[in-house]
C-alpha cells in the first residue's frame, strides 16, 4: 500500500505542480513548444480516462436502454418475443431476422447490412429452405 500512497501523495502532486498551466486564458497563447510538449502526456491521460468513462456510461444514455440490449424496438410491450411459424406456411424458402432491426420482423428485410456497417458486427439472416 505504501507505493500507492507515494504515487497519490507525492508523485502526482509534484508532476502537476511542474506543468506549465497558465493563470489566465490568454496565457495558453504564450506557451512555447517545450511547454506544450510537457502538456502532451497530461492531456493524453486525461483524454484516455475521459474516453473510458464515456464508453462505460454511453450504453446507459439512450432512453430506456440497458447495457447489452439487443432488441431496440420490436414488441417491447411483451416480456419475451416469440414468433411461431408452421413449416407448411413457408414457401420454398424463408429468411428470418437475427439482428432485431427488420421493419418486417420476424422476416429479414436486409436491415442487418446497415447494422453491420454501424457496429462492425457480422450478423445475417436465418434462411430456411424447404426441399
N, CA, C and O atoms as a MOPAC input file, in Angstrom:
PM7 MOZYME 1SCF
protein

 N      0.81800 1    -1.18500 1     0.00000 1
 C      0.00000 1     0.00000 1     0.00000 1
 C      0.87100 1     1.26200 1     0.00000 1
 O      0.43500 1     2.32500 1    -0.44300 1
 N      2.08100 1     1.13900 1     0.49100 1
 C      2.99300 1     2.29100 1     0.54200 1
 C      3.28800 1     2.85600 1    -0.85300 1
 O      3.29300 1     4.07700 1    -1.00800 1
 N      3.53800 1     2.01200 1    -1.89100 1
 C      3.78800 1     2.57600 1    -3.22300 1
 C      2.59000 1     3.36500 1    -3.76500 1
 O      2.77000 1     4.40900 1    -4.39300 1
 N      1.38700 1     2.87600 1    -3.52800 1
 C      0.18300 1     3.59900 1    -3.97500 1
 C      0.07000 1     4.92100 1    -3.23300 1
 O     -0.24100 1     5.94800 1    -3.83600 1
 N      0.31500 1     4.90100 1    -1.95100 1
 C      0.27600 1     6.12700 1    -1.14700 1
 C      1.29500 1     7.14200 1    -1.67100 1
 O      0.99400 1     8.33100 1    -1.76500 1
 N      2.48800 1     6.67800 1    -2.00900 1
 C      3.53100 1     7.56200 1    -2.51200 1
 C      3.11900 1     8.19500 1    -3.85000 1
 O      3.36900 1     9.37600 1    -4.09200 1
 N      2.48700 1     7.39100 1    -4.70800 1
 C      2.05100 1     7.91600 1    -6.01700 1
 C      1.05100 1     9.05200 1    -5.83200 1
 O      1.18100 1    10.10000 1    -6.46700 1
 N      0.05000 1     8.85400 1    -4.96500 1
 C     -1.00600 1     9.85600 1    -4.81600 1
 C     -0.62500 1    11.02700 1    -3.92400 1
 O     -1.16700 1    12.12000 1    -4.08800 1
 N      0.28100 1    10.82900 1    -2.99400 1
 C      0.63400 1    11.93200 1    -2.08000 1
 C      1.87300 1    12.70700 1    -2.51700 1
 O      2.04400 1    13.86400 1    -2.13300 1
 N      2.73200 1    12.08700 1    -3.30900 1
 C      3.97700 1    12.75100 1    -3.68800 1
 C      4.15200 1    12.88300 1    -5.20100 1
 O      4.32600 1    13.99000 1    -5.70900 1
 N      4.10800 1    11.77100 1    -5.91400 1
 C      4.43400 1    11.77400 1    -7.34200 1
 C      3.46600 1    12.61300 1    -8.17900 1
 O      3.89300 1    13.48200 1    -8.93800 1
 N      2.17800 1    12.35500 1    -8.04100 1
 C      1.19900 1    13.09700 1    -8.85000 1
 C      1.20100 1    14.58400 1    -8.50600 1
 O      1.23300 1    15.40100 1    -9.42600 1
 N      1.16900 1    14.98400 1    -7.22000 1
 C      1.22100 1    16.42400 1    -6.93300 1
 C      2.49300 1    17.10000 1    -7.46200 1
 O      2.43200 1    18.22500 1    -7.95900 1
 N      3.63400 1    16.42700 1    -7.35900 1
 C      4.87800 1    17.01400 1    -7.88500 1
 C      4.80300 1    17.16600 1    -9.40100 1
 O      5.23200 1    18.18500 1    -9.94300 1
 N      4.26400 1    16.16900 1   -10.08700 1
 C      4.12800 1    16.23900 1   -11.54000 1
 C      3.19000 1    17.37800 1   -11.93900 1
 O      3.50600 1    18.16100 1   -12.83500 1
 N      2.04700 1    17.46900 1   -11.27800 1
 C      1.06800 1    18.50900 1   -11.62300 1
 C      1.59000 1    19.90800 1   -11.32600 1
 O      1.30300 1    20.84600 1   -12.07100 1
 N      2.34700 1    20.05700 1   -10.25500 1
 C      2.87400 1    21.39300 1    -9.92600 1
 C      3.93300 1    21.82900 1   -10.93500 1
 O      4.18800 1    23.02500 1   -11.07500 1
 N      4.55100 1    20.88700 1   -11.63800 1
 C      5.56300 1    21.22700 1   -12.63300 1
 C      5.00200 1    21.49800 1   -14.02300 1
 O      5.75200 1    21.86800 1   -14.92700 1
 N      3.69100 1    21.32000 1   -14.20900 1
 C      3.09300 1    21.56800 1   -15.52300 1
 C      2.94000 1    23.07000 1   -15.76500 1
 O      2.59200 1    23.81200 1   -14.84600 1
 N      3.19600 1    23.51700 1   -16.98500 1
 C      3.09200 1    24.94000 1   -17.30600 1
 C      1.65300 1    25.36600 1   -17.62200 1
 O      1.34000 1    25.73300 1   -18.75500 1
 N      0.79100 1    25.31200 1   -16.61600 1
 C     -0.60500 1    25.69000 1   -16.81900 1
 C     -0.74800 1    27.17000 1   -16.48700 1
 O     -0.45300 1    27.58000 1   -15.36500 1
 N     -1.20500 1    27.98900 1   -17.46200 1
 C     -1.30600 1    29.43500 1   -17.25500 1
 C     -2.41100 1    29.81400 1   -16.26900 1
 O     -3.34800 1    29.05000 1   -16.03500 1
 N     -2.27700 1    31.01500 1   -15.69800 1
 C     -3.28000 1    31.52400 1   -14.76000 1
 C     -4.50200 1    32.08600 1   -15.48800 1
 O     -5.60200 1    32.08100 1   -14.93600 1
 N     -4.32400 1    32.56600 1   -16.71100 1
 C     -5.39700 1    33.19400 1   -17.47000 1
 C     -5.54500 1    32.49200 1   -18.81300 1
 O     -4.63900 1    31.78800 1   -19.26000 1
 N     -6.70000 1    32.69100 1   -19.45300 1
 C     -6.97100 1    32.06900 1   -20.74500 1
 C     -5.96500 1    32.51000 1   -21.80500 1
 O     -5.53700 1    31.70000 1   -22.62700 1
 N     -5.59500 1    33.75400 1   -21.79200 1
 C     -4.66200 1    34.25500 1   -22.80700 1
 C     -3.25300 1    33.68200 1   -22.62500 1
 O     -2.43900 1    33.73300 1   -23.54600 1
 N     -2.96800 1    33.14100 1   -21.44900 1
 C     -1.66200 1    32.54700 1   -21.18700 1
 C     -1.39100 1    31.31600 1   -22.03400 1
 O     -0.23300 1    30.97100 1   -22.26900 1
 N     -2.44900 1    30.64500 1   -22.49800 1
 C     -2.27500 1    29.46800 1   -23.34700 1
 C     -1.58900 1    29.84200 1   -24.66200 1
 O     -0.85500 1    29.03800 1   -25.23700 1
 N     -1.83300 1    31.07000 1   -25.13300 1
 C     -1.25100 1    31.50800 1   -26.40400 1
 C      0.22600 1    31.88100 1   -26.26000 1
 O      0.93800 1    31.99600 1   -27.25800 1
 N      0.67900 1    32.06700 1   -25.04200 1
 C      2.07400 1    32.45100 1   -24.80300 1
 C      2.98200 1    31.26000 1   -24.50100 1
 O      4.18600 1    31.42900 1   -24.30800 1
 N      2.41200 1    30.06600 1   -24.45900 1
 C      3.21800 1    28.87200 1   -24.16700 1
 C      4.13300 1    28.54900 1   -25.34700 1
 O      3.74700 1    28.69700 1   -26.50700 1
 N      5.33400 1    28.11300 1   -25.03900 1
 C      6.29900 1    27.72600 1   -26.07200 1
 C      6.14800 1    26.25900 1   -26.44200 1
 O      5.31600 1    25.55000 1   -25.87600 1
 N      6.94800 1    25.81300 1   -27.38700 1
 C      6.90100 1    24.43800 1   -27.87100 1
 C      7.24500 1    23.45800 1   -26.74900 1
 O      6.61000 1    22.41200 1   -26.62600 1
 N      8.25000 1    23.79100 1   -25.92800 1
 C      8.63700 1    22.90300 1   -24.82900 1
 C      7.52000 1    22.79100 1   -23.78900 1
 O      7.30000 1    21.72400 1   -23.21500 1
 N      6.81300 1    23.91100 1   -23.55200 1
 C      5.69600 1    23.88100 1   -22.60300 1
 C      4.57900 1    22.96400 1   -23.12100 1
 O      4.02000 1    22.16700 1   -22.36700 1
 N      4.26400 1    23.08800 1   -24.40600 1
 C      3.23000 1    22.23400 1   -24.98800 1
 C      3.66300 1    20.77300 1   -24.96200 1
 O      2.83200 1    19.88900 1   -24.75300 1
 N      4.93100 1    20.51000 1   -25.16700 1
 C      5.44000 1    19.13200 1   -25.12900 1
 C      5.28000 1    18.53500 1   -23.73200 1
 O      5.01800 1    17.34000 1   -23.59700 1
 N      5.43500 1    19.35400 1   -22.69400 1
 C      5.25000 1    18.88000 1   -21.32000 1
 C      3.77900 1    18.56200 1   -21.03900 1
 O      3.47900 1    17.71700 1   -20.19500 1
 N      2.86100 1    19.23500 1   -21.74200 1
 C      1.43000 1    19.04000 1   -21.50300 1
 C      0.84400 1    17.84100 1   -22.26200 1
 O     -0.23900 1    17.36300 1   -21.92600 1
 N      1.55900 1    17.35900 1   -23.28200 1
 C      1.02400 1    16.25400 1   -24.09900 1
 C      0.71800 1    15.00700 1   -23.26400 1
 O     -0.38100 1    14.46800 1   -23.39500 1
 N      1.62900 1    14.51900 1   -22.41500 1
 C      1.28200 1    13.31700 1   -21.62600 1
 C      0.07700 1    13.54700 1   -20.70900 1
 O     -0.77000 1    12.66800 1   -20.55200 1
 N      0.01300 1    14.73200 1   -20.11000 1
 C     -1.10000 1    15.04100 1   -19.20800 1
 C     -2.42900 1    14.98600 1   -19.95400 1
 O     -3.37200 1    14.33700 1   -19.50000 1
 N     -2.50800 1    15.67500 1   -21.11300 1
 C     -3.75400 1    15.69600 1   -21.86500 1
 C     -4.06800 1    14.33500 1   -22.48000 1
 O     -5.24000 1    14.01800 1   -22.68900 1
 N     -3.07300 1    13.53800 1   -22.77000 1
 C     -3.29100 1    12.18300 1   -23.28100 1
 C     -3.95500 1    11.32000 1   -22.21700 1
 O     -4.90400 1    10.59000 1   -22.50500 1
 N     -3.45800 1    11.40200 1   -20.99200 1
 C     -4.04100 1    10.62700 1   -19.88500 1
 C     -5.45900 1    11.11200 1   -19.58100 1
 O     -6.36600 1    10.29800 1   -19.40600 1
 N     -5.65300 1    12.42200 1   -19.51900 1
 C     -6.98600 1    12.96600 1   -19.23200 1
 C     -7.96100 1    12.56200 1   -20.34100 1
 O     -9.09200 1    12.16700 1   -20.05700 1
 N     -7.53100 1    12.66000 1   -21.60000 1
 C     -8.38700 1    12.25700 1   -22.71800 1
 C     -8.71300 1    10.77600 1   -22.68800 1
 O     -9.85600 1    10.39000 1   -22.92900 1
 N     -7.72400 1     9.93900 1   -22.39400 1
 C     -7.94700 1     8.49400 1   -22.31800 1
 C     -8.91500 1     8.11800 1   -21.20700 1
 O     -9.79900 1     7.28400 1   -21.40300 1
 N     -8.74900 1     8.73000 1   -20.04700 1
 C     -9.67100 1     8.46300 1   -18.94300 1
 C    -11.08400 1     8.94400 1   -19.27500 1
 O    -12.06400 1     8.26200 1   -18.97600 1
 N    -11.18000 1    10.11100 1   -19.88800 1
 C    -12.49600 1    10.64300 1   -20.27100 1
 C    -13.18200 1     9.71900 1   -21.26800 1
 O    -14.37500 1     9.44200 1   -21.13900 1
 N    -12.43900 1     9.23900 1   -22.26100 1
 C    -13.00000 1     8.33700 1   -23.25400 1
 C    -13.44100 1     7.02400 1   -22.60700 1
 O    -14.49500 1     6.49100 1   -22.95400 1
 N    -12.65700 1     6.50300 1   -21.68200 1
 C    -13.01400 1     5.26200 1   -20.99900 1
 C    -14.30700 1     5.41400 1   -20.20800 1
 O    -15.16700 1     4.53300 1   -20.23600 1
 N    -14.43900 1     6.52300 1   -19.50900 1
 C    -15.66500 1     6.78400 1   -18.75400 1
 C    -16.84200 1     6.91700 1   -19.71200 1
 O    -17.91600 1     6.37400 1   -19.45100 1
 N    -16.65300 1     7.63500 1   -20.82300 1
 C    -17.72500 1     7.80300 1   -21.81200 1
 C    -18.18400 1     6.45600 1   -22.35800 1
 O    -19.38700 1     6.20700 1   -22.43400 1
 N    -17.25100 1     5.57900 1   -22.74300 1
 C    -17.61800 1     4.28300 1   -23.30100 1
 C    -18.28200 1     3.38900 1   -22.26600 1
 O    -19.06500 1     2.50800 1   -22.62100 1
 N    -17.98000 1     3.60300 1   -20.99300 1
 C    -18.61500 1     2.82600 1   -19.93900 1
 C    -20.04400 1     3.30300 1   -19.69200 1
 O    -20.93600 1     2.49100 1   -19.44600 1
 N    -20.26100 1     4.59900 1   -19.75700 1
 C    -21.56100 1     5.19800 1   -19.44500 1
 C    -22.46900 1     5.25600 1   -20.67000 1
 O    -23.68900 1     5.21600 1   -20.51800 1
 N    -21.92100 1     5.34900 1   -21.86700 1
 C    -22.68100 1     5.56000 1   -23.10100 1
 C    -23.81800 1     4.57300 1   -23.33000 1
 O    -24.89000 1     5.00700 1   -23.75300 1
 N    -23.65500 1     3.26500 1   -23.07900 1
 C    -24.78700 1     2.35900 1   -23.30900 1
 C    -26.01100 1     2.68600 1   -22.45800 1
 O    -27.13000 1     2.32000 1   -22.82000 1
 N    -25.81500 1     3.35900 1   -21.35200 1
 C    -26.92800 1     3.67800 1   -20.46800 1
 C    -27.55200 1     5.04200 1   -20.78300 1
 O    -28.52000 1     5.42500 1   -20.12700 1
 N    -27.03100 1     5.78100 1   -21.76100 1
 C    -27.52700 1     7.12900 1   -22.03300 1
 C    -28.71200 1     7.14900 1   -22.98800 1
 O    -29.42200 1     8.15300 1   -23.04200 1
 N    -28.95500 1     6.08000 1   -23.74500 1
 C    -30.12700 1     6.03100 1   -24.62000 1
 C    -31.35600 1     5.83200 1   -23.75900 1
 O    -31.30300 1     5.07700 1   -22.78800 1
 N    -32.46800 1     6.49000 1   -24.08400 1
 C    -33.69200 1     6.34600 1   -23.28800 1
 C    -34.15000 1     4.89600 1   -23.19600 1
 O    -34.43300 1     4.26600 1   -24.21600 1
 N    -34.22200 1     4.37100 1   -21.99300 1
 C    -34.69500 1     3.02000 1   -21.75400 1
 C    -33.71500 1     1.91500 1   -22.08300 1
 O    -34.05100 1     0.74200 1   -21.92700 1
 N    -32.51900 1     2.24300 1   -22.52900 1
 C    -31.55400 1     1.21500 1   -22.92300 1
 C    -30.81700 1     0.66100 1   -21.70600 1
 O    -30.55100 1     1.36500 1   -20.73100 1
 N    -30.50400 1    -0.61300 1   -21.80200 1
 C    -29.70400 1    -1.26100 1   -20.77700 1
 C    -28.47600 1    -1.83100 1   -21.45600 1
 O    -28.51900 1    -2.13400 1   -22.64800 1
 N    -27.40300 1    -1.98100 1   -20.73900 1
 C    -26.16400 1    -2.47800 1   -21.32800 1
 C    -26.36700 1    -3.86700 1   -21.92300 1
 O    -26.91600 1    -4.76400 1   -21.28400 1
 N    -25.91000 1    -4.01800 1   -23.16000 1
 C    -26.00700 1    -5.29500 1   -23.83700 1
 C    -27.35400 1    -5.56600 1   -24.47700 1
 O    -27.57200 1    -6.66600 1   -24.98500 1
 N    -28.26300 1    -4.60900 1   -24.47100 1
 C    -29.59200 1    -4.81200 1   -25.04000 1
 C    -29.50400 1    -5.03400 1   -26.54900 1
 O    -28.83600 1    -4.27000 1   -27.24500 1
 N    -30.16000 1    -6.05600 1   -27.05500 1
 C    -30.12000 1    -6.40000 1   -28.46700 1
 C    -31.32400 1    -5.83800 1   -29.20200 1
 O    -31.16900 1    -5.23100 1   -30.26100 1
 N    -32.50100 1    -6.02400 1   -28.67000 1
 C    -33.74000 1    -5.61300 1   -29.32200 1
 C    -34.03300 1    -4.14300 1   -29.03100 1
 O    -34.37600 1    -3.80500 1   -27.89800 1
 N    -33.90600 1    -3.25500 1   -30.03300 1
 C    -34.12800 1    -1.83500 1   -29.77600 1
 C    -35.59200 1    -1.41400 1   -29.77600 1
 O    -35.93400 1    -0.43900 1   -29.10800 1
 N    -36.49700 1    -2.12800 1   -30.51800 1
 C    -37.84600 1    -1.59000 1   -30.63700 1
 C    -38.94200 1    -2.60800 1   -30.93300 1
 O    -40.10200 1    -2.20500 1   -31.01700 1
 N    -38.66400 1    -3.86400 1   -31.09100 1
 C    -39.66500 1    -4.83100 1   -31.54700 1
 C    -40.42800 1    -5.42000 1   -30.37500 1
 O    -39.82900 1    -6.00200 1   -29.47100 1
 N    -41.74400 1    -5.27200 1   -30.38600 1
 C    -42.66000 1    -5.83300 1   -29.38400 1
 C    -42.17300 1    -5.59200 1   -27.95900 1
 O    -42.08100 1    -6.53100 1   -27.16800 1
 N    -41.86400 1    -4.35300 1   -27.62900 1
 C    -41.33400 1    -4.02500 1   -26.30200 1
 C    -42.40300 1    -4.12200 1   -25.21600 1
 O    -42.08500 1    -4.02400 1   -24.03000 1
 N    -43.65400 1    -4.31100 1   -25.59800 1
 C    -44.73200 1    -4.41200 1   -24.62000 1
 C    -44.89800 1    -5.82700 1   -24.05100 1
 O    -45.71900 1    -6.03400 1   -23.15700 1
 N    -44.13500 1    -6.79500 1   -24.55200 1
 C    -44.20700 1    -8.15800 1   -24.03200 1
 C    -42.88400 1    -8.53200 1   -23.35700 1
 O    -41.83600 1    -7.96400 1   -23.66300 1
 N    -42.95200 1    -9.49200 1   -22.44000 1
 C    -41.75800 1    -9.90400 1   -21.70700 1
 C    -40.76400 1   -10.66300 1   -22.58100 1
 O    -39.55300 1   -10.50200 1   -22.42900 1
 N    -41.27600 1   -11.49400 1   -23.50000 1
 C    -40.40000 1   -12.28900 1   -24.36100 1
 C    -41.01300 1   -12.33000 1   -25.75100 1
 O    -42.19300 1   -12.64600 1   -25.90600 1
 N    -40.20700 1   -12.00900 1   -26.76800 1
 C    -40.67900 1   -12.04400 1   -28.15600 1
 C    -40.55300 1   -13.48400 1   -28.65600 1
 O    -39.46200 1   -14.05100 1   -28.71100 1
 N    -41.70800 1   -14.05900 1   -29.02100 1
 C    -41.74600 1   -15.41500 1   -29.55300 1
 C    -42.61500 1   -15.39300 1   -30.79900 1
 O    -43.76500 1   -14.95700 1   -30.74700 1
 N    -42.07500 1   -15.86200 1   -31.92100 1
 C    -42.82700 1   -15.98200 1   -33.16200 1
 C    -42.77200 1   -17.43700 1   -33.60000 1
 O    -41.70000 1   -18.03500 1   -33.68400 1
 N    -43.95500 1   -18.00300 1   -33.87800 1
 C    -44.04800 1   -19.39500 1   -34.29200 1
 C    -44.51700 1   -19.42600 1   -35.73700 1
 O    -45.51000 1   -18.78700 1   -36.08400 1
 N    -43.81100 1   -20.16300 1   -36.57600 1
 C    -44.18000 1   -20.32800 1   -37.97600 1
 C    -44.33700 1   -21.82000 1   -38.26200 1
 O    -43.49900 1   -22.63300 1   -37.87000 1
 N    -45.40000 1   -22.15700 1   -38.93500 1
 C    -45.60500 1   -23.54700 1   -39.33600 1
 C    -44.77400 1   -23.82000 1   -40.57900 1
 O    -44.69700 1   -22.97300 1   -41.46900 1
 N    -44.16200 1   -24.97100 1   -40.65300 1
 C    -43.33600 1   -25.33400 1   -41.79800 1
 C    -44.17900 1   -25.38800 1   -43.07500 1
 O    -43.66900 1   -25.16700 1   -44.17300 1
 N    -45.47300 1   -25.68300 1   -42.92200 1
 C    -46.35900 1   -25.72500 1   -44.08600 1
 C    -46.60200 1   -24.32400 1   -44.66100 1
 O    -46.90600 1   -24.19100 1   -45.84700 1
 N    -46.47200 1   -23.27600 1   -43.83000 1
 C    -46.71200 1   -21.90200 1   -44.27600 1
 C    -45.51900 1   -21.31200 1   -45.02000 1
 O    -45.64400 1   -20.28300 1   -45.68400 1
 N    -44.36500 1   -21.96300 1   -44.90900 1
 C    -43.17400 1   -21.46900 1   -45.59300 1
 C    -43.24000 1   -21.94700 1   -47.03500 1
 O    -43.54100 1   -23.11000 1   -47.30100 1
 N    -42.95800 1   -21.04500 1   -47.95500 1
 C    -42.91200 1   -21.44700 1   -49.36600 1
 C    -41.69600 1   -22.31000 1   -49.59200 1
 O    -41.45200 1   -23.23700 1   -48.81900 1
 N    -40.92500 1   -22.03900 1   -50.62500 1
 C    -39.71800 1   -22.82800 1   -50.86500 1
 C    -38.56000 1   -22.34900 1   -50.00300 1
 O    -37.61300 1   -23.09700 1   -49.75700 1
 N    -38.63400 1   -21.07400 1   -49.53300 1
 C    -37.54300 1   -20.51100 1   -48.72500 1
 C    -38.06200 1   -19.34600 1   -47.89300 1
 O    -38.96400 1   -18.62800 1   -48.32500 1
 N    -37.49800 1   -19.15400 1   -46.70000 1
 C    -37.83800 1   -18.01200 1   -45.84700 1
 C    -36.57300 1   -17.51200 1   -45.14700 1
 O    -35.72900 1   -18.30500 1   -44.72900 1
 N    -36.45300 1   -16.19600 1   -45.02600 1
 C    -35.30300 1   -15.59600 1   -44.34200 1
 C    -35.81400 1   -14.87600 1   -43.10300 1
 O    -36.67200 1   -13.99800 1   -43.19500 1
 N    -35.28300 1   -15.25000 1   -41.94700 1
 C    -35.71300 1   -14.68100 1   -40.67400 1
 C    -34.63500 1   -13.75600 1   -40.10900 1
 O    -33.43900 1   -14.02800 1   -40.21100 1
 N    -35.08800 1   -12.67200 1   -39.52000 1
 C    -34.19500 1   -11.64700 1   -38.96600 1
 C    -33.52100 1   -12.15500 1   -37.69300 1
 O    -34.15400 1   -12.78600 1   -36.84700 1
 N    -32.21200 1   -11.86200 1   -37.57500 1
 C    -31.47100 1   -12.16700 1   -36.34600 1
 C    -30.83000 1   -10.92600 1   -35.74500 1
 O    -30.18800 1   -11.00600 1   -34.69800 1
 N    -31.00000 1    -9.76300 1   -36.40600 1
 C    -30.36000 1    -8.54500 1   -35.89200 1
 C    -31.33900 1    -7.65600 1   -35.12400 1
 O    -30.91400 1    -6.68700 1   -34.49500 1
 N    -32.61500 1    -7.95600 1   -35.15700 1
 C    -33.65800 1    -7.20900 1   -34.46200 1
 C    -33.87000 1    -5.81000 1   -35.04000 1
 O    -34.44400 1    -4.95600 1   -34.36500 1
 N    -33.42600 1    -5.55500 1   -36.26300 1
 C    -33.59400 1    -4.22600 1   -36.86300 1
 C    -34.62300 1    -4.22000 1   -37.99300 1
 O    -34.95800 1    -3.14900 1   -38.50000 1
 N    -35.13300 1    -5.38000 1   -38.40000 1
 C    -36.03500 1    -5.50500 1   -39.53700 1
 C    -37.37700 1    -4.83300 1   -39.26900 1
 O    -37.94200 1    -4.96300 1   -38.18400 1
 N    -37.87700 1    -4.11800 1   -40.26700 1
 C    -39.21200 1    -3.49200 1   -40.17800 1
 C    -40.30400 1    -4.53800 1   -40.43200 1
 O    -41.47500 1    -4.29400 1   -40.13800 1
 N    -39.92600 1    -5.70300 1   -40.97700 1
 C    -40.87500 1    -6.78600 1   -41.25000 1
 C    -40.67100 1    -7.95000 1   -40.28100 1
 O    -41.01200 1    -9.08400 1   -40.61600 1
 N    -40.12600 1    -7.70000 1   -39.09000 1
 C    -39.80400 1    -8.74800 1   -38.14000 1
 C    -40.99700 1    -9.67000 1   -37.95800 1
 O    -42.11100 1    -9.16500 1   -37.81600 1
 N    -40.84000 1   -10.97600 1   -37.95200 1
 C    -39.62900 1   -11.76200 1   -37.81200 1
 C    -38.90300 1   -12.03700 1   -39.12400 1
 O    -37.87200 1   -12.71000 1   -39.12800 1
 N    -39.43300 1   -11.52000 1   -40.24700 1
 C    -38.76900 1   -11.74900 1   -41.52300 1
 C    -37.65800 1   -10.72800 1   -41.75200 1
 O    -37.74900 1    -9.59000 1   -41.29200 1
 N    -36.62100 1   -11.13600 1   -42.45600 1
 C    -35.47700 1   -10.26700 1   -42.74100 1
 C    -35.81900 1    -9.31200 1   -43.88300 1
 O    -36.39900 1    -9.71900 1   -44.89000 1
 N    -35.45600 1    -8.04000 1   -43.71800 1
 C    -35.61400 1    -7.07300 1   -44.80800 1
 C    -34.26600 1    -6.47000 1   -45.22300 1
 O    -34.22500 1    -5.48100 1   -45.95500 1
 N    -33.15500 1    -7.07400 1   -44.75000 1
 C    -31.82200 1    -6.58500 1   -45.10900 1
 C    -31.28300 1    -5.50700 1   -44.18000 1
 O    -30.21600 1    -4.95400 1   -44.44700 1
 N    -31.98400 1    -5.19500 1   -43.10400 1
 C    -31.54200 1    -4.15100 1   -42.17500 1
 C    -30.21900 1    -4.49800 1   -41.49900 1
 O    -29.54900 1    -3.61300 1   -40.96700 1
 N    -29.83800 1    -5.76900 1   -41.51200 1
 C    -28.57500 1    -6.16800 1   -40.88000 1
 C    -27.37600 1    -5.54500 1   -41.59100 1
 O    -26.32000 1    -5.36900 1   -40.98400 1
 N    -27.52800 1    -5.21200 1   -42.86500 1
 C    -26.41400 1    -4.58700 1   -43.59700 1
 C    -26.01100 1    -3.26300 1   -42.97900 1
 O    -24.82700 1    -3.02200 1   -42.74300 1
 N    -26.99200 1    -2.39200 1   -42.71100 1
 C    -26.69800 1    -1.10700 1   -42.07300 1
 C    -26.21500 1    -1.30900 1   -40.64100 1
 O    -25.31200 1    -0.61200 1   -40.17900 1
 N    -26.82200 1    -2.26900 1   -39.94000 1
 C    -26.40200 1    -2.57700 1   -38.56800 1
 C    -24.94500 1    -3.02800 1   -38.54600 1
 O    -24.17500 1    -2.59800 1   -37.68700 1
 N    -24.56100 1    -3.89600 1   -39.49100 1
 C    -23.18700 1    -4.40000 1   -39.53200 1
 C    -22.19500 1    -3.28300 1   -39.82300 1
 O    -21.12300 1    -3.24800 1   -39.21800 1
 N    -22.52400 1    -2.37000 1   -40.73200 1
 C    -21.63100 1    -1.24300 1   -41.03000 1
 C    -21.47500 1    -0.33700 1   -39.82700 1
 O    -20.37400 1     0.13300 1   -39.54000 1
 N    -22.56900 1    -0.08600 1   -39.11900 1
 C    -22.54400 1     0.82100 1   -37.96200 1
 C    -21.78300 1     0.24400 1   -36.78800 1
 O    -21.06500 1     0.97200 1   -36.10100 1
 N    -21.92500 1    -1.05900 1   -36.54000 1
 C    -21.37300 1    -1.66200 1   -35.32700 1
 C    -20.14800 1    -2.52900 1   -35.55800 1
 O    -19.46300 1    -2.89000 1   -34.60200 1
 N    -19.85200 1    -2.87800 1   -36.83300 1
 C    -18.74400 1    -3.79600 1   -37.09100 1
 C    -19.13600 1    -5.24000 1   -36.84600 1
 O    -18.27500 1    -6.11800 1   -36.81200 1
 N    -20.42900 1    -5.49700 1   -36.67400 1
 C    -20.92200 1    -6.85100 1   -36.43600 1
 C    -20.95700 1    -7.61300 1   -37.76300 1
 O    -20.67200 1    -7.02900 1   -38.80800 1
 N    -21.29500 1    -8.88400 1   -37.74400 1
 C    -21.37900 1    -9.66800 1   -38.96400 1
 C    -22.63500 1   -10.52700 1   -39.00700 1
 O    -22.62500 1   -11.60300 1   -39.60400 1
 N    -23.70100 1   -10.07500 1   -38.39000 1
 C    -24.93500 1   -10.84600 1   -38.29900 1
 C    -25.64300 1   -10.87500 1   -39.65900 1
 O    -25.56900 1    -9.91800 1   -40.42900 1
 N    -26.31900 1   -11.97100 1   -39.93400 1
 C    -27.10700 1   -12.13100 1   -41.15200 1
 C    -28.38900 1   -12.86800 1   -40.80700 1
 O    -28.62400 1   -13.19500 1   -39.64400 1
 N    -29.21700 1   -13.13200 1   -41.80400 1
 C    -30.49700 1   -13.77300 1   -41.52800 1
 C    -30.37600 1   -15.29000 1   -41.33000 1
 O    -29.36800 1   -15.90000 1   -41.68700 1
 N    -31.41000 1   -15.87100 1   -40.76300 1
 C    -31.55000 1   -17.30500 1   -40.70900 1
 C    -32.38500 1   -17.67700 1   -41.94100 1
 O    -33.53800 1   -17.26000 1   -42.04900 1
 N    -31.82300 1   -18.44800 1   -42.85800 1
 C    -32.51300 1   -18.83300 1   -44.08000 1
 C    -32.91800 1   -20.28600 1   -43.96700 1
 O    -32.09700 1   -21.15800 1   -43.68300 1
 N    -34.21100 1   -20.53700 1   -44.19500 1
 C    -34.73400 1   -21.89700 1   -44.14200 1
 C    -35.21100 1   -22.27000 1   -45.54200 1
 O    -36.05900 1   -21.59200 1   -46.12300 1
 N    -34.65300 1   -23.36000 1   -46.07600 1
 C    -35.05100 1   -23.88200 1   -47.38000 1
 C    -35.93200 1   -25.09200 1   -47.18000 1
 O    -35.60700 1   -25.99300 1   -46.40700 1
 N    -37.04300 1   -25.10600 1   -47.87800 1
 C    -37.93900 1   -26.25400 1   -47.81000 1
 C    -37.74600 1   -27.05300 1   -49.09400 1
 O    -38.10500 1   -26.58200 1   -50.17300 1
 N    -37.19800 1   -28.22400 1   -48.99400 1
 C    -36.92600 1   -29.05100 1   -50.17100 1
 C    -37.75300 1   -30.29100 1   -50.15900 1
 O    -37.65500 1   -31.10700 1   -51.07500 1

